[in-house]
Amino acid sequence: MEIIINTLITLSLLGAILAVILYFVAQKFKVVEDPRIDTIQELLPGANCGGCGYPGCRGFAETVVKNGSLDNMNCPAAGSEGMKKIAEAMGLSVEEKEPQIAVVRCNGSFENRKKTRIFDGPSSCAIEHSLFSGDTDCAYGCLGLGDCVTACPFDAIHIDEKRGLPVVDEEKCVACGLCVKACPKNIIELRNKGKNNRRIYVSCINKDKGADAKRACDVACIGCGKCAKECKFEAISIENSLAYIDFSKCKLCRKCASVCPTGAILEINFPQKKEKLEENETLVN
């Protein structure tokens, strides 16, 4: 009995000594996090989309607090208002950024771009792209299998079954850029939303010569240069038989769209032109 009692006493003392040692070690090496990290994280949307370039909202918050600056940092999901709140919490100022939105630079719907082949494989744009150029004669166009839809954590993009193309929900899109990264054809681009949410862009990335591009898709850009000649603001450039509109220079005058022979330039959220209205009224009467 005496041996048992001595053993219990010894183990108890040993446990107590080890507990004290562990306590002091923990106190010496404990990491004290800046409470502002939690504050910033609570101000973020919590989507962990990675659109900011950091591993989730926590990573973004830690970097903000560590740097003590918001230079070259932006959470697209939080938007301008969210970034202002973060700046206020840090006692900083933040440069207001122009809100952006994802746009699909392909208008090759089933009607405009005829299928010439059939892909019999997994429903994945990445896989189809790795195997061959697509099921039409346009090697640049949308594959329509929805990798962008899967990548979007905000349910802001879906495939229009009638047209076979992705459609961006303007109310839900936060311009995180995940759909841009997911598209193997690089047809999705982040552009400024524009004044009154109006935008003009070339909905085509086909770099083939004009005749070949038009043969593959009825609304392809043929690189004719008429839009560039019409633009008075030097916002349009032609490279590799393809026109591109610089949204930072574009004044939304719409003159380029009216001279495009194939209708490759899209005008988003503009009121219908007067001459078009008059034409419709004439048809009705």
PyMOL commands that set and color helices and strands:
alter all, ss='L'
color gray80, all
select helices_A, chain A and resi 2-29+35-43+56-67+79-90+125-131+147-151+178-182+195-197+210-216+226-230+255-259+274-284
alter helices_A, ss='H'
color red, helices_A
select strands_A, chain A and resi 100-104+157-160+165-168+188-192+199-202+236-239+242-245+265-268
alter strands_A, ss='S'
color yellow, strands_A
deselect
rebuild
show_as cartoon
